[in-house]
Amino acid sequence: MKTQKKINRNVNDTVIKTSLSFEFLIEELEQIVLNGKHPLFESASKLLAGLDNIPEIKTQINDLSLLEKNKDLVEQMMAFVINPLTSNTAMEGATVPFHKTTFFSTEQLRAITNKDEYKLEIAKNHDLEEKQLIKIYFAYLIILEQIYNYKTDFNIPLDFKLTNEQNQRVQYFRKNFNYKYLRVGTVGKLKRLTDEQLKKLLDNIADLSYWRETLPLESFEFKGFVHFSFTKSTYDFVVSELKSNLLDNKTILTNEGFELIQNHIRALIEMPNLKIGLAAIDQFDSTINKSLIWKTLIDRSKLSCREYSGTFYEQAMLEKKIVITNDFNEAENDRVVAEFLNHGIRSHVIVPLVLDGETVGMLEFASENKGELDMVKVSRLKELFPVFAVALKRSKNECKDRESAIIQQHFTAIHPSVEWRFREAVVTLMNENSTEKLSTGIEPVVFDNIIPIFGASDIHSSTTERNKAIQSDFLEQLEYAREIIEYGKLVNEMPFLDAIHFEIRNFISTVKNGLKAGDEFVIIEFLKNEVEPAFKLLKDRFQEMEKPVNDYLQKIDTENGVLYKKRKEFEDSLTSINKVIGKIIDDEQIDAQKIFPHYFEKYSTDGVEYNAYIGQSLVKKLKYNGIYLKNIRLWQLLLKVRIAQEIRKLQSELPVKLDITQLILVHSQPLSIAFRQDEKKFDVAGAYNIRYEITKKRIDKALIKATKERITEVGKIAIIYSHADEITEYKKYIDYLISLGLITQNVENFELEDLTGASGLRALRIEVNFENNSLLGIKKRPEISVDRIQI
């Protein structure tokens, strides 16, 4: 009963007036005698005669010792209520109304309640107030029926748990009440109950205060006795409880909840020593026992994932059918069977849990006795299998949500290609921490033996172009400020205007000669702290200064405090280029990931660069082959050609005619990358591999040996490499692109000047053919595959 949550629970002061009486049973006996032809006529006549000799038993009984003194007579009376032929099998009795006192019970009930080996208790825990509340509602239901002739369908089920303390067998029984020999009387004048009040009572069944106000229990008294009986309800009760338990996602995720489920199933199939297991399985693969929900009979640490392959577990999962093992001693021996025998388990059942055609997990049962588990016992649980499947699916989703939350907390955004590995790390963390608080750190996420792929599309001379824009804006702003100061001097000759005019001329000279480090900050501070206050003074004092000052202020960017015209044109042009390159890369990555899943990340600064890694350790299910790397390298070259063509086309739309240079860094030696939690990104791991990172960061400034010329050049793609065998592969790709007309035959080969931390580098430089626009604006590239090239 759960209505008490909304009730004023001050119920202990409620008194139900009751008295024990056989009056209504005796009336029934008298009717039998009056009938004359009733089959129990003789028995009833003799009993009534005996009762006449003890008149005090025919009235209200206040002293229960009277019943003990007249035990035989009481048993004869109760024989008309409870069939004496079922005394050794039925669990029945009689009590004083609304009291615990049982004054009569069958042999079977006495045998259970009087023996230490049995424990009979209410199945659901109720505190004293809840028990009193149940009594109160029972009383009100009887009042409605007997006094107001209204029989309600409202019922308060009262289930009891019977435990055999010797073998721990559990059964459930429902206690049924028969109020045939109970009468309700009124104290004082009967209170009329209108239809409206009755409806309101029934609509507010949980509002005890309203019931007590409308029908005070002090106005009624209960007289007679209550006959009760227990009927076995194990199946109905357990199935109902399991369905209710499984609605709570946390039930199968906690040890306490899982233990509760196990005990219910033990009761349902009457096997006190039954062991059960439950696991969420997306598919039968190399990580089967790394599932977050893995409450199986064999601990995940005992067997490796591969040892489940080819066993009855795999058979059940793949064929989606129940598999029964009657005796592991007679089963084909493998590590799984051996582990079960080590645990003393002889018979076993595995049930795949299927939902909408998808296997979401498994349920298993085990016994220490051979042949104890069979399809008959399993069929008693059949109704529950879909419920377990739904509960497991829901709990899996909750776990995945929690995984995602932890991933977001510890790793932020993760590339889809490697998300599986982060989820494995999180599952391991969650499996090692049974509480909500995750006390241990997440295991390192490292990928070994992978090949890096790096490319960059940089804005050509971006620093020079940016400085030119800044220089132009400063000159225009300073010239305009000089004109206003000169006009102000004409309006009113003030010495401090001469001083400002002098500084403005000096700054104009500084800007024309080229800005140096710190000059930009000094000029901005001068304009903000010296020029603008002077303008405000002139504007406020002299009306003719208002318009020129306002015109100046309207041209100034309010956020930056400076003229932001040429700089905005530059930044808009740079942003447009970055957006186009980023969009091309994103579009092309969709097809590239179809070649073979690989880790990929891009960054935007003055241009766009990207890091990619490919190899077996990055994928969970597919088998890596070197041909995939070749495909990705060819894809990368085609990507660079398309970017060059798209940016050349875009130039006519740009406020500033910016262009790009492009490079590719070839590195064929496998390396390792590790996720750095502090910076939320992958870094190359290992001292030897650091050389790759150093080269990658400095390569865009590399010079052709014995020259001052950079290897990167507008309209060309530089391919940087260290070893001759690396470039052999690329020469084939270059010939292929020449045959397609995507690049010209102008292929240059250079040695590069040594960089700090990187020496011995060489480069090929190829020229994009801008007359061939076949890759411009493509949505679906023609199938170009490395398989067509003789490598």
NUKERO-656180 format. One line per 8 residues: number of its first residue (from 1); their letters; for each residue y, z, x of C-alpha. Coordinates in steps of 0.5 Angstrom, whole numbers, plus 500, padded with zeros to 3 digits. Layout:
N
NUM> a> Y,Z,X ~ ...
***
This chain:
791
1> mktqkkin> 500,500,500 ~ 506,498,503 ~ 512,499,498 ~ 514,505,501 ~ 518,502,506 ~ 523,501,500 ~ 522,508,497 ~ 525,515,498
9> rnvndtvi> 519,518,500 ~ 521,525,498 ~ 514,525,494 ~ 511,532,496 ~ 515,535,491 ~ 512,531,486 ~ 507,535,482 ~ 502,532,477
17> ktslsfef> 499,537,472 ~ 492,536,472 ~ 486,540,469 ~ 478,539,469 ~ 475,539,463 ~ 468,536,460 ~ 471,535,453 ~ 471,528,453
25> lieeleqi> 464,527,455 ~ 462,532,450 ~ 465,528,445 ~ 461,522,447 ~ 455,526,447 ~ 457,528,440 ~ 457,521,437 ~ 451,520,440
33> vlngkhpl> 448,525,436 ~ 451,523,430 ~ 448,516,431 ~ 441,519,430 ~ 438,512,432 ~ 441,512,439 ~ 436,512,445 ~ 439,518,448
41> fesaskll> 439,522,442 ~ 434,527,444 ~ 437,528,451 ~ 444,529,448 ~ 442,534,442 ~ 438,538,447 ~ 444,538,452 ~ 449,540,446
49> agldnipe> 445,546,444 ~ 445,548,451 ~ 452,548,452 ~ 453,552,446 ~ 450,558,449 ~ 456,557,455 ~ 462,556,451 ~ 467,557,457
57> iktqindl> 464,550,460 ~ 466,546,454 ~ 474,548,455 ~ 479,547,461 ~ 475,550,467 ~ 479,553,472 ~ 474,556,476 ~ 469,551,480
65> slleknkd> 464,557,481 ~ 462,556,474 ~ 459,549,475 ~ 455,552,481 ~ 452,557,476 ~ 450,552,471 ~ 448,547,476 ~ 442,544,472
73> lveqmmaf> 447,543,466 ~ 452,540,469 ~ 447,535,472 ~ 444,534,465 ~ 451,532,463 ~ 453,527,469 ~ 446,524,468 ~ 450,521,462
81> vinpltsn> 455,518,467 ~ 452,516,473 ~ 444,513,472 ~ 440,519,476 ~ 435,513,477 ~ 440,510,483 ~ 442,517,486 ~ 438,515,492
89> tamegatv> 442,509,493 ~ 448,509,489 ~ 455,512,492 ~ 458,515,486 ~ 461,522,484 ~ 466,526,480 ~ 472,529,482 ~ 478,534,479
97> pfhkttff> 483,529,477 ~ 488,527,483 ~ 484,532,487 ~ 480,532,493 ~ 475,536,490 ~ 468,533,488 ~ 464,537,484 ~ 458,532,483
105> steqlrai> 455,527,487 ~ 449,523,488 ~ 444,524,493 ~ 446,518,497 ~ 453,520,497 ~ 451,527,499 ~ 447,525,505 ~ 453,521,508
113> tnkdeykl> 458,526,507 ~ 454,532,509 ~ 451,529,515 ~ 454,529,522 ~ 451,522,524 ~ 456,519,519 ~ 463,519,518 ~ 467,516,512
121> eiaknhdl> 474,515,512 ~ 480,511,509 ~ 480,504,512 ~ 487,504,513 ~ 491,510,516 ~ 496,513,511 ~ 500,519,512 ~ 500,525,507
129> eekqliki> 506,522,504 ~ 503,515,503 ~ 497,519,500 ~ 501,522,495 ~ 504,516,494 ~ 498,513,492 ~ 496,518,487 ~ 503,518,484
137> yfayliil> 502,510,482 ~ 495,511,480 ~ 498,517,475 ~ 503,512,473 ~ 498,506,471 ~ 494,511,467 ~ 500,513,463 ~ 502,506,462
145> eqiynykt> 495,504,459 ~ 494,511,455 ~ 501,513,453 ~ 504,506,452 ~ 498,502,451 ~ 500,497,456 ~ 495,495,461 ~ 498,492,468
153> dfnipldf> 494,488,473 ~ 497,492,478 ~ 492,495,483 ~ 492,499,489 ~ 485,498,493 ~ 482,504,496 ~ 478,502,502 ~ 473,506,506
161> kltneqnq> 470,505,513 ~ 463,508,514 ~ 461,509,521 ~ 454,511,523 ~ 456,515,529 ~ 449,514,533 ~ 449,506,533 ~ 456,505,531
169> rvqyfrkn> 455,501,526 ~ 461,500,521 ~ 461,498,514 ~ 466,498,509 ~ 466,500,501 ~ 471,500,496 ~ 472,506,492 ~ 473,504,484
177> fnykylrv> 475,509,479 ~ 473,510,472 ~ 478,514,468 ~ 474,514,461 ~ 473,521,461 ~ 481,523,463 ~ 486,523,458 ~ 494,524,459
185> gtvgklkr> 497,528,454 ~ 505,529,454 ~ 509,536,455 ~ 514,536,449 ~ 517,530,446 ~ 514,523,448 ~ 520,519,451 ~ 520,512,448
193> ltdeqlkk> 520,507,453 ~ 523,500,451 ~ 521,493,453 ~ 527,492,457 ~ 525,499,461 ~ 518,497,461 ~ 520,490,464 ~ 525,494,469
201> lldniadl> 519,498,471 ~ 515,493,473 ~ 520,489,476 ~ 522,495,481 ~ 515,497,482 ~ 517,500,489 ~ 523,504,486 ~ 520,510,486
209> sywretlp> 526,514,484 ~ 527,509,478 ~ 520,511,476 ~ 521,518,476 ~ 528,518,473 ~ 525,514,467 ~ 518,517,466 ~ 518,524,469
217> lesfefkg> 511,526,471 ~ 513,533,469 ~ 513,530,462 ~ 505,529,462 ~ 499,532,464 ~ 492,530,465 ~ 486,533,463 ~ 478,531,464
225> fvhfsftk> 475,528,470 ~ 475,522,474 ~ 468,518,475 ~ 468,514,482 ~ 463,509,485 ~ 463,506,492 ~ 461,499,492 ~ 460,495,499
233> stydfvvs> 466,491,501 ~ 465,489,508 ~ 465,482,508 ~ 472,482,503 ~ 475,487,507 ~ 474,485,514 ~ 475,477,512 ~ 482,480,509
241> elksnlld> 484,484,515 ~ 482,479,520 ~ 486,474,516 ~ 492,479,516 ~ 491,481,523 ~ 491,473,526 ~ 498,472,522 ~ 501,476,527
249> nktiltne> 502,472,534 ~ 501,478,538 ~ 494,480,536 ~ 490,476,540 ~ 495,476,546 ~ 494,484,547 ~ 488,488,549 ~ 489,493,543
257> gfeliqnh> 489,487,538 ~ 483,483,541 ~ 479,490,540 ~ 481,490,533 ~ 479,483,532 ~ 472,485,536 ~ 471,491,532 ~ 472,487,525
265> iraliemp> 467,482,527 ~ 462,487,529 ~ 462,490,522 ~ 462,483,519 ~ 455,481,522 ~ 453,488,523 ~ 452,488,530 ~ 455,494,533
273> nlkiglaa> 454,492,541 ~ 457,484,539 ~ 461,482,545 ~ 466,476,543 ~ 471,472,547 ~ 477,467,546 ~ 480,462,550 ~ 486,457,549
281> idqfdsti> 484,450,552 ~ 488,444,552 ~ 482,440,555 ~ 476,441,559 ~ 479,440,566 ~ 480,443,573 ~ 484,448,570 ~ 480,450,564
289> nksliwkt> 480,458,566 ~ 487,458,568 ~ 489,458,561 ~ 494,464,559 ~ 490,466,553 ~ 483,467,557 ~ 480,473,554 ~ 473,471,555
297> lidrskls> 466,474,557 ~ 467,472,564 ~ 473,474,568 ~ 477,468,570 ~ 476,471,577 ~ 469,470,577 ~ 468,463,577 ~ 472,457,579
305> creysgtf> 474,452,574 ~ 469,446,577 ~ 463,451,575 ~ 464,450,568 ~ 463,443,569 ~ 457,440,566 ~ 455,447,562 ~ 454,449,555
313> yeqamlek> 462,450,555 ~ 463,443,556 ~ 458,441,551 ~ 461,445,546 ~ 468,443,547 ~ 467,435,548 ~ 462,434,542 ~ 466,439,538
321> kivitndf> 460,443,536 ~ 457,450,536 ~ 452,451,542 ~ 447,457,541 ~ 443,460,547 ~ 437,464,545 ~ 435,467,552 ~ 439,466,558
329> neaendrv> 433,467,562 ~ 430,461,559 ~ 436,457,560 ~ 437,452,566 ~ 440,456,571 ~ 447,455,574 ~ 453,459,576 ~ 455,460,569
337> vaeflnhg> 448,462,566 ~ 447,467,573 ~ 454,470,571 ~ 452,472,564 ~ 445,475,566 ~ 449,479,571 ~ 453,482,565 ~ 446,483,562
345> irshvivp> 447,478,556 ~ 441,474,554 ~ 444,470,548 ~ 450,467,546 ~ 454,462,542 ~ 460,458,543 ~ 464,455,537 ~ 470,450,539
353> lvldgetv> 476,451,535 ~ 478,445,532 ~ 485,444,528 ~ 487,437,525 ~ 482,434,530 ~ 484,437,536 ~ 480,442,540 ~ 485,448,541
361> gmlefase> 480,453,544 ~ 474,457,543 ~ 471,463,540 ~ 464,466,543 ~ 459,471,541 ~ 454,475,546 ~ 449,480,545 ~ 445,484,550
369> nkgeldmv> 438,482,546 ~ 435,475,546 ~ 435,471,540 ~ 439,476,536 ~ 445,471,535 ~ 443,465,530 ~ 446,460,526 ~ 445,465,520
377> kvsrlkel> 450,470,523 ~ 455,465,525 ~ 455,462,518 ~ 458,468,516 ~ 464,467,520 ~ 465,460,518 ~ 471,461,513 ~ 474,465,519
385> fpvfaval> 474,459,524 ~ 480,455,521 ~ 484,461,521 ~ 482,463,529 ~ 484,456,530 ~ 491,456,527 ~ 492,463,530 ~ 490,461,537
393> krskneck> 495,454,536 ~ 501,459,534 ~ 500,464,540 ~ 499,458,545 ~ 506,455,542 ~ 509,462,543 ~ 506,463,550 ~ 509,456,552
401> dresaiiq> 516,458,549 ~ 515,464,553 ~ 513,460,559 ~ 519,455,558 ~ 524,461,558 ~ 521,464,564 ~ 522,457,567 ~ 529,456,565
409> qhftaihp> 530,463,568 ~ 527,462,575 ~ 527,454,576 ~ 533,451,571 ~ 531,444,569 ~ 525,441,572 ~ 523,434,573 ~ 517,432,568
417> svewrfre> 513,430,573 ~ 512,437,576 ~ 513,441,570 ~ 505,442,570 ~ 505,446,577 ~ 511,450,575 ~ 507,452,568 ~ 501,454,572
425> avvtlmne> 506,459,576 ~ 508,462,570 ~ 502,463,567 ~ 499,466,573 ~ 505,471,573 ~ 504,472,566 ~ 497,473,567 ~ 498,478,572
433> nsteklst> 503,482,568 ~ 500,485,561 ~ 507,488,559 ~ 513,484,557 ~ 516,486,564 ~ 515,481,569 ~ 514,486,575 ~ 512,481,580
441> giepvvfd> 515,475,583 ~ 513,468,582 ~ 508,465,587 ~ 511,459,591 ~ 511,452,588 ~ 509,448,594 ~ 507,440,594 ~ 503,438,601
449> niipifga> 502,431,604 ~ 507,427,600 ~ 511,421,602 ~ 519,422,601 ~ 523,416,598 ~ 531,416,599 ~ 536,412,597 ~ 544,412,597
457> sdihsstt> 549,407,594 ~ 556,410,597 ~ 563,408,595 ~ 565,404,601 ~ 571,407,605 ~ 572,412,599 ~ 576,417,603 ~ 581,412,605
465> ernkaiqs> 582,409,598 ~ 582,416,596 ~ 588,418,601 ~ 591,412,600 ~ 592,414,592 ~ 594,421,594 ~ 599,418,599 ~ 602,413,594
473> dfleqley> 602,418,588 ~ 606,423,593 ~ 611,418,595 ~ 613,416,588 ~ 613,423,586 ~ 618,425,592 ~ 622,419,591 ~ 623,420,584
481> areiieyg> 625,428,586 ~ 630,425,591 ~ 633,421,586 ~ 634,427,581 ~ 637,431,586 ~ 642,426,588 ~ 644,425,581 ~ 645,433,581
489> klvnempf> 649,433,587 ~ 654,428,583 ~ 654,433,577 ~ 655,439,581 ~ 656,440,588 ~ 651,446,590 ~ 649,447,598 ~ 642,449,596
497> ldaihfei> 641,442,593 ~ 643,439,600 ~ 637,443,603 ~ 632,441,598 ~ 634,434,599 ~ 633,434,606 ~ 626,437,605 ~ 624,432,601
505> rnfistvk> 626,426,606 ~ 622,430,611 ~ 616,430,606 ~ 617,422,605 ~ 617,421,612 ~ 611,425,613 ~ 607,422,607 ~ 609,415,610
513> nglkagde> 606,417,617 ~ 599,419,614 ~ 597,425,611 ~ 594,430,616 ~ 590,437,614 ~ 594,442,610 ~ 600,437,608 ~ 597,436,601
521> fviieflk> 597,443,600 ~ 604,444,603 ~ 607,439,599 ~ 605,441,592 ~ 607,448,594 ~ 614,445,595 ~ 614,441,589 ~ 612,447,585
529> nevepafk> 616,453,588 ~ 622,449,590 ~ 624,443,587 ~ 621,445,579 ~ 626,451,579 ~ 632,447,582 ~ 630,442,576 ~ 630,447,571
537> llkdrfqe> 637,450,573 ~ 640,443,573 ~ 637,442,566 ~ 639,448,563 ~ 646,448,565 ~ 648,441,565 ~ 646,437,559 ~ 647,430,563
545> mekpvndy> 641,433,567 ~ 636,434,561 ~ 634,427,560 ~ 632,425,568 ~ 629,432,569 ~ 624,431,562 ~ 622,424,565 ~ 620,427,571
553> lqkidten> 616,432,568 ~ 613,428,563 ~ 610,424,569 ~ 607,430,572 ~ 600,432,570 ~ 600,439,567 ~ 594,441,570 ~ 595,439,577
561> gvlykkrk> 602,440,578 ~ 603,433,581 ~ 604,425,579 ~ 596,423,578 ~ 597,416,577 ~ 594,412,583 ~ 589,418,584 ~ 587,417,576
569> efedslts> 586,410,577 ~ 581,411,583 ~ 577,417,580 ~ 576,413,574 ~ 574,407,578 ~ 569,412,582 ~ 567,415,576 ~ 565,408,572
577> inkvigki> 561,406,578 ~ 557,412,579 ~ 556,412,571 ~ 553,405,572 ~ 549,406,578 ~ 546,413,574 ~ 545,409,568 ~ 541,403,572
585> iddeqida> 537,408,576 ~ 535,412,569 ~ 533,406,566 ~ 529,403,572 ~ 526,410,573 ~ 522,409,566 ~ 518,404,569 ~ 518,407,576
593> qkifphyf> 514,413,573 ~ 509,408,569 ~ 507,406,576 ~ 505,413,578 ~ 508,419,576 ~ 513,422,582 ~ 518,427,583 ~ 525,424,582
601> ekystdgv> 532,427,583 ~ 539,424,583 ~ 546,426,585 ~ 553,424,584 ~ 559,424,589 ~ 562,419,592 ~ 557,414,590 ~ 549,416,588
609> eynayigq> 544,418,592 ~ 537,420,590 ~ 530,423,593 ~ 524,422,591 ~ 517,424,593 ~ 510,421,591 ~ 503,424,593 ~ 496,427,590
617> slvkklky> 499,434,590 ~ 504,432,585 ~ 500,430,580 ~ 494,434,576 ~ 490,429,573 ~ 491,422,576 ~ 488,420,583 ~ 493,417,588
625> ngiylkni> 492,411,592 ~ 497,408,597 ~ 498,402,593 ~ 502,406,588 ~ 507,408,594 ~ 508,400,596 ~ 509,399,589 ~ 515,404,589
633> rlwqlllk> 518,401,595 ~ 518,395,592 ~ 521,398,586 ~ 526,401,590 ~ 528,394,593 ~ 529,391,587 ~ 533,397,584 ~ 538,396,590
641> vriaqeir> 539,389,589 ~ 540,390,581 ~ 545,395,583 ~ 549,391,588 ~ 549,385,582 ~ 552,390,577 ~ 557,393,581 ~ 560,386,583
649> klqselpv> 560,384,576 ~ 564,391,574 ~ 569,390,580 ~ 574,386,575 ~ 574,391,570 ~ 576,397,575 ~ 583,399,576 ~ 582,400,584
657> klditqli> 577,394,586 ~ 572,399,590 ~ 565,397,592 ~ 559,400,595 ~ 554,400,601 ~ 547,401,600 ~ 541,404,604 ~ 534,406,604
665> lvhsqpls> 531,411,609 ~ 523,409,610 ~ 519,415,612 ~ 511,414,612 ~ 509,421,615 ~ 507,426,610 ~ 511,432,609 ~ 511,438,604
673> iafrqdek> 517,441,600 ~ 518,448,597 ~ 522,450,591 ~ 527,455,593 ~ 529,459,588 ~ 535,462,590 ~ 538,455,590 ~ 534,452,584
681> kfdvagay> 532,446,588 ~ 526,443,593 ~ 527,443,600 ~ 523,440,605 ~ 518,445,608 ~ 516,446,616 ~ 520,445,622 ~ 517,439,624
689> niryeitk> 519,436,617 ~ 527,438,618 ~ 528,432,622 ~ 527,428,616 ~ 533,432,612 ~ 537,432,618 ~ 537,424,618 ~ 538,423,611
697> kridkali> 544,427,611 ~ 547,423,617 ~ 544,416,616 ~ 550,414,612 ~ 555,414,618 ~ 550,411,623 ~ 553,406,628 ~ 549,400,631
705> katkerit> 548,401,638 ~ 553,399,643 ~ 558,398,637 ~ 563,402,633 ~ 560,398,627 ~ 557,402,621 ~ 550,400,619 ~ 552,400,612
713> evgkiaii> 556,394,610 ~ 558,392,603 ~ 554,387,600 ~ 548,389,604 ~ 542,393,604 ~ 540,397,610 ~ 533,399,611 ~ 533,405,616
721> yshadeit> 526,406,620 ~ 523,410,626 ~ 517,406,627 ~ 515,399,628 ~ 509,399,623 ~ 513,402,618 ~ 518,396,617 ~ 512,391,617
729> eykkyidy> 511,393,610 ~ 518,392,608 ~ 518,385,612 ~ 513,382,607 ~ 517,385,601 ~ 524,382,604 ~ 520,375,604 ~ 518,376,597
737> lislglit> 525,377,595 ~ 528,371,599 ~ 523,367,595 ~ 525,370,589 ~ 532,368,591 ~ 535,375,590 ~ 537,376,597 ~ 539,371,602
745> qnvenfel> 535,369,609 ~ 540,373,613 ~ 536,378,615 ~ 539,383,621 ~ 535,387,626 ~ 539,393,629 ~ 538,399,634 ~ 542,405,632
753> edltgasg> 546,410,636 ~ 542,417,636 ~ 545,422,631 ~ 545,429,632 ~ 537,431,631 ~ 535,424,630 ~ 534,419,635 ~ 530,412,636
761> lralriev> 532,410,629 ~ 532,402,628 ~ 534,398,622 ~ 534,392,618 ~ 540,389,614 ~ 539,384,608 ~ 544,381,604 ~ 544,381,597
769> nfennsll> 545,374,594 ~ 550,374,589 ~ 549,367,586 ~ 543,369,583 ~ 544,374,577 ~ 537,374,574 ~ 537,382,575 ~ 544,383,571
777> gikkrpei> 544,387,565 ~ 536,386,564 ~ 533,391,559 ~ 526,389,561 ~ 524,386,568 ~ 519,381,569 ~ 513,383,572 ~ 514,384,579
785> svdriqi> 508,387,583 ~ 506,389,590 ~ 499,386,588 ~ 502,379,589 ~ 504,380,596 ~ 500,380,602 ~ 500,386,605
***
